[in-house]
Amino acid sequence: MKPTGQVRTCRIVMGSVIFHFPCTHTHYNPLSLSLQDMFALMDLRFDEGTYKYADDVVDGQYVLLGREWASSDCPITGNKRAVHFSHDAIDHGDISHIKGVKKEASDRALVIQYFLDTWNNACLQSTNL
């Protein structure tokens, strides 16, 4: 849902402060609202033209395919800088093929390491990017 009014203005201002003063933005609290950095940055997408952004990160759920990564999957990460393995990505991705791993925060590192190993074998070793 698109934020409106003071909340939208506050988040856009906070997002701007995050970019311009990253070390001190926590001391900036417009309208005495407690907003998280993530939501402030997400709301910048509604303020067209203020910032340019690039879609350089793949959501982790799109690389958790329920099977080992194959060379034919390499274009999913082509021209991307990172994969974001959020809690939501682990919940919505298919990790059924990774033995002994559950959809728990404590297993996130294992999921990431498994992905990196199989991605490296499929994409970097055979230069399929």
Backbone as CSV, one residue per row, in Angstrom:
resi,resn,N_x,N_y,N_z,CA_x,CA_y,CA_z,C_x,C_y,C_z
1,MET,0.834,-1.170,0.000,0.000,0.000,0.000,0.884,1.240,0.000
2,LYS,0.573,2.160,-0.849,1.340,3.384,-0.971,1.052,4.303,0.221
3,PRO,2.131,4.729,0.941,1.907,5.633,2.065,1.462,6.998,1.572
4,THR,0.693,7.703,2.409,0.185,9.014,2.024,0.480,10.039,3.115
5,GLY,0.308,11.307,2.775,0.373,12.400,3.731,1.683,12.512,4.474
6,GLN,1.578,12.771,5.797,2.754,12.999,6.620,3.659,11.779,6.697
7,VAL,3.080,10.585,6.718,3.900,9.373,6.796,4.769,9.261,5.561
8,ARG,4.182,9.478,4.390,4.950,9.408,3.145,6.053,10.460,3.144
9,THR,5.723,11.686,3.495,6.713,12.762,3.520,7.821,12.447,4.506
10,CYS,7.448,11.952,5.658,8.429,11.613,6.679,9.379,10.530,6.191
11,ARG,8.832,9.491,5.569,9.672,8.398,5.098,10.598,8.845,3.975
12,ILE,10.110,9.684,3.092,10.962,10.169,2.007,12.081,11.031,2.575
13,VAL,11.759,11.892,3.527,12.794,12.704,4.163,13.792,11.813,4.875
14,MET,13.300,10.825,5.617,14.194,9.920,6.331,15.064,9.138,5.356
15,GLY,14.470,8.669,4.257,15.253,7.956,3.247,16.340,8.829,2.679
16,SER,16.038,10.091,2.438,17.033,11.027,1.932,18.158,11.219,2.943
17,VAL,17.794,11.330,4.210,18.802,11.496,5.259,19.689,10.256,5.345
18,ILE,19.107,9.079,5.186,19.888,7.840,5.228,20.979,7.873,4.168
19,PHE,20.637,8.326,2.960,21.630,8.384,1.892,22.686,9.449,2.150
20,HIS,22.268,10.605,2.623,23.198,11.725,2.753,23.980,11.739,4.058
21,PHE,23.429,11.183,5.114,24.085,11.173,6.426,23.988,9.785,7.045
22,PRO,24.604,8.787,6.432,24.394,7.410,6.888,24.855,7.140,8.314
23,CYS,25.805,7.883,8.804,26.295,7.621,10.160,25.442,8.296,11.222
24,THR,24.670,9.296,10.849,23.937,10.062,11.857,22.428,10.016,11.681
25,HIS,21.924,9.282,10.712,20.491,9.332,10.454,19.644,8.821,11.611
26,THR,20.203,8.009,12.502,19.409,7.484,13.608,18.997,8.587,14.573
27,HIS,19.675,9.714,14.556,19.331,10.820,15.438,18.240,11.695,14.830
28,TYR,17.897,11.459,13.596,16.901,12.260,12.891,15.561,11.561,13.008
29,ASN,14.608,12.203,13.630,13.320,11.566,13.842,12.199,12.554,13.530
30,PRO,11.938,12.834,12.253,10.915,13.819,11.907,9.534,13.385,12.376
31,LEU,8.777,14.340,12.832,7.395,14.126,13.289,7.305,13.111,14.428
32,SER,8.420,12.867,15.088,8.482,11.929,16.216,7.961,10.541,15.861
33,LEU,8.085,10.180,14.620,7.672,8.836,14.200,8.868,7.901,14.235
34,SER,8.654,6.706,14.645,9.713,5.715,14.680,9.593,4.855,13.420
35,LEU,10.468,5.107,12.455,10.412,4.383,11.186,11.694,3.601,10.972
36,GLN,11.568,2.466,10.372,12.735,1.656,10.085,13.361,2.084,8.763
37,ASP,14.675,1.949,8.692,15.403,2.312,7.482,14.857,1.592,6.259
38,MET,14.582,0.315,6.396,14.133,-0.470,5.252,12.860,0.120,4.655
39,PHE,11.903,0.466,5.493,10.642,1.006,4.987,10.835,2.390,4.390
40,ALA,11.724,3.167,4.989,12.004,4.492,4.441,12.591,4.360,3.040
41,LEU,13.521,3.452,2.870,14.129,3.256,1.552,13.125,2.674,0.560
42,MET,12.277,1.773,1.013,11.273,1.192,0.119,10.318,2.271,-0.395
43,ASP,9.999,3.224,0.443,9.056,4.266,0.045,9.636,5.232,-0.972
44,LEU,10.943,5.261,-1.130,11.534,6.145,-2.140,11.076,5.779,-3.542
45,ARG,10.620,4.543,-3.727,10.159,4.140,-5.058,8.934,4.928,-5.497
46,PHE,8.211,5.521,-4.545,7.025,6.312,-4.871,7.365,7.762,-5.200
47,ASP,8.604,8.154,-4.959,9.020,9.537,-5.206,9.878,9.549,-6.470
48,GLU,9.223,9.380,-7.604,9.917,9.230,-8.877,10.814,10.427,-9.188
49,GLY,11.989,10.129,-9.678,12.915,11.157,-10.115,13.854,11.673,-9.048
50,THR,13.578,11.389,-7.772,14.455,11.888,-6.714,15.766,11.110,-6.701
51,TYR,15.676,9.800,-6.795,16.857,8.946,-6.787,16.768,7.976,-7.951
52,LYS,17.922,7.643,-8.472,17.983,6.597,-9.478,18.417,5.327,-8.773
53,TYR,17.770,4.254,-9.080,18.150,2.984,-8.487,18.200,1.928,-9.583
54,ALA,18.946,0.890,-9.311,19.069,-0.203,-10.265,18.622,-1.492,-9.586
55,ASP,17.985,-2.330,-10.336,17.535,-3.617,-9.828,18.687,-4.611,-9.974
56,ASP,19.656,-4.495,-9.086,20.874,-5.301,-9.177,20.903,-6.469,-8.199
57,VAL,19.817,-6.707,-7.484,19.792,-7.761,-6.472,18.628,-8.707,-6.759
58,VAL,18.909,-9.990,-6.693,17.891,-11.021,-6.897,17.336,-11.425,-5.538
59,ASP,16.039,-11.543,-5.430,15.413,-12.038,-4.211,15.746,-13.528,-4.086
60,GLY,16.170,-13.936,-2.908,16.608,-15.310,-2.676,15.614,-16.383,-3.056
61,GLN,14.321,-16.083,-2.963,13.335,-17.116,-3.296,13.425,-17.536,-4.762
62,TYR,13.946,-16.664,-5.623,14.034,-16.983,-7.048,15.240,-17.846,-7.404
63,VAL,16.122,-18.060,-6.438,17.259,-18.948,-6.696,17.160,-20.248,-5.902
64,LEU,16.161,-20.336,-5.033,15.924,-21.560,-4.265,14.853,-22.354,-4.999
65,LEU,15.306,-23.224,-5.887,14.439,-23.858,-6.872,13.969,-25.260,-6.505
66,GLY,14.374,-25.773,-5.355,13.971,-27.121,-4.970,14.821,-28.192,-5.619
67,ARG,15.910,-27.780,-6.201,16.854,-28.704,-6.842,18.211,-28.011,-6.916
68,GLU,19.213,-28.782,-7.277,20.548,-28.205,-7.397,20.587,-27.203,-8.550
69,TRP,21.337,-26.148,-8.352,21.504,-25.091,-9.360,22.165,-25.688,-10.591
70,ALA,21.653,-25.381,-11.777,22.189,-25.907,-13.031,22.685,-24.766,-13.907
71,SER,23.503,-25.077,-14.863,24.049,-24.030,-15.742,22.937,-23.278,-16.483
72,SER,21.827,-23.948,-16.729,20.709,-23.279,-17.405,20.035,-22.228,-16.509
73,ASP,20.323,-22.260,-15.209,19.764,-21.291,-14.268,20.619,-20.029,-14.136
74,CYS,21.831,-20.065,-14.654,22.777,-18.963,-14.468,22.253,-17.595,-14.931
75,PRO,21.449,-17.510,-15.980,20.931,-16.189,-16.371,20.098,-15.492,-15.285
76,ILE,19.555,-16.240,-14.328,18.789,-15.627,-13.237,19.662,-14.637,-12.462
77,THR,20.935,-14.967,-12.312,21.850,-14.092,-11.570,22.744,-13.273,-12.494
78,GLY,22.559,-13.404,-13.788,23.376,-12.644,-14.729,23.155,-11.147,-14.546
79,ASN,24.225,-10.377,-14.598,24.189,-8.914,-14.444,23.630,-8.461,-13.098
80,LYS,23.681,-9.303,-12.105,23.237,-8.940,-10.755,24.447,-8.858,-9.836
81,ARG,24.319,-8.074,-8.781,25.426,-7.893,-7.835,25.314,-8.807,-6.629
82,ALA,24.101,-9.233,-6.304,23.908,-10.005,-5.073,22.601,-10.770,-5.119
83,VAL,22.478,-11.696,-4.176,21.224,-12.389,-3.905,20.868,-12.061,-2.463
84,HIS,19.629,-11.632,-2.219,19.189,-11.275,-0.880,18.407,-12.432,-0.278
85,PHE,19.025,-13.082,0.695,18.390,-14.210,1.370,17.695,-13.721,2.640
86,SER,16.582,-13.048,2.473,15.809,-12.554,3.615,15.052,-13.716,4.254
87,HIS,14.479,-13.440,5.404,13.631,-14.437,6.069,12.484,-14.846,5.140
88,ASP,11.899,-13.869,4.482,10.800,-14.112,3.554,11.251,-14.966,2.364
89,ALA,12.449,-14.722,1.876,12.965,-15.498,0.744,13.145,-16.962,1.114
90,ILE,13.617,-17.205,2.319,13.787,-18.590,2.776,12.408,-19.254,2.926
91,ASP,11.431,-18.503,3.443,10.080,-19.046,3.604,9.431,-19.392,2.278
92,HIS,9.628,-18.555,1.263,8.952,-18.745,-0.021,9.770,-19.510,-1.051
93,GLY,11.064,-19.632,-0.831,11.887,-20.422,-1.730,11.732,-21.905,-1.420
94,ASP,12.130,-22.741,-2.359,12.029,-24.195,-2.178,13.392,-24.739,-1.768
95,ILE,13.520,-25.104,-0.495,14.788,-25.649,0.012,14.668,-27.143,0.315
96,SER,13.651,-27.774,-0.240,13.387,-29.183,0.054,14.522,-30.109,-0.358
97,HIS,15.360,-29.686,-1.281,16.452,-30.524,-1.771,17.702,-30.452,-0.882
98,ILE,17.725,-29.532,0.071,18.891,-29.389,0.942,18.641,-30.216,2.199
99,LYS,19.362,-31.294,2.342,19.128,-32.238,3.428,19.489,-31.636,4.792
100,GLY,18.622,-31.887,5.767,18.871,-31.462,7.134,18.636,-29.988,7.410
101,VAL,18.071,-29.275,6.452,17.837,-27.843,6.611,16.343,-27.576,6.698
102,LYS,15.963,-26.724,7.641,14.566,-26.326,7.797,14.448,-24.842,7.498
103,LYS,13.246,-24.371,7.434,13.007,-22.947,7.174,13.082,-22.178,8.489
104,GLU,14.254,-22.224,9.107,14.485,-21.535,10.370,15.641,-20.560,10.205
105,ALA,15.608,-19.501,10.981,16.661,-18.480,10.897,18.035,-19.085,11.151
106,SER,18.110,-20.063,12.027,19.404,-20.667,12.358,19.996,-21.456,11.192
107,ASP,19.174,-21.811,10.203,19.659,-22.564,9.041,19.949,-21.676,7.832
108,ARG,19.711,-20.375,7.952,19.883,-19.480,6.805,21.303,-19.542,6.252
109,ALA,22.300,-19.548,7.116,23.690,-19.600,6.649,23.964,-20.881,5.857
110,LEU,23.377,-21.990,6.278,23.555,-23.257,5.555,22.921,-23.192,4.170
111,VAL,21.757,-22.575,4.082,21.075,-22.420,2.789,21.929,-21.562,1.863
112,ILE,22.443,-20.459,2.387,23.263,-19.555,1.579,24.529,-20.255,1.109
113,GLN,25.197,-20.969,2.014,26.424,-21.662,1.640,26.150,-22.727,0.580
114,TYR,25.055,-23.461,0.740,24.688,-24.474,-0.257,24.460,-23.814,-1.610
115,PHE,23.706,-22.712,-1.621,23.468,-22.011,-2.878,24.785,-21.546,-3.500
116,LEU,25.644,-20.916,-2.707,26.911,-20.405,-3.245,27.767,-21.521,-3.839
117,ASP,27.812,-22.652,-3.168,28.598,-23.781,-3.678,28.041,-24.294,-5.006
118,THR,26.727,-24.494,-5.076,26.151,-25.027,-6.311,26.161,-23.985,-7.421
119,TRP,25.952,-22.709,-7.062,26.020,-21.632,-8.057,27.430,-21.513,-8.614
120,ASN,28.423,-21.599,-7.736,29.815,-21.526,-8.177,30.130,-22.656,-9.150
121,ASN,29.709,-23.858,-8.824,29.970,-25.005,-9.704,29.265,-24.856,-11.048
122,ALA,28.036,-24.367,-11.030,27.265,-24.266,-12.266,27.629,-23.064,-13.116
123,CYS,27.887,-21.945,-12.478,28.031,-20.695,-13.228,29.473,-20.201,-13.359
124,LEU,30.217,-20.216,-12.289,31.585,-19.695,-12.365,32.564,-20.692,-12.977
125,GLN,32.436,-21.950,-12.569,33.361,-22.962,-13.061,33.228,-23.170,-14.555
126,SER,32.003,-22.997,-15.068,31.797,-23.200,-16.491,31.550,-21.884,-17.243
127,THR,31.728,-20.769,-16.529,31.533,-19.412,-17.074,30.228,-19.283,-17.861
128,ASN,29.134,-19.631,-17.219,27.810,-19.554,-17.846,27.051,-18.270,-17.530
129,LEU,27.688,-17.304,-16.925,26.974,-16.060,-16.586,26.772,-15.200,-17.802
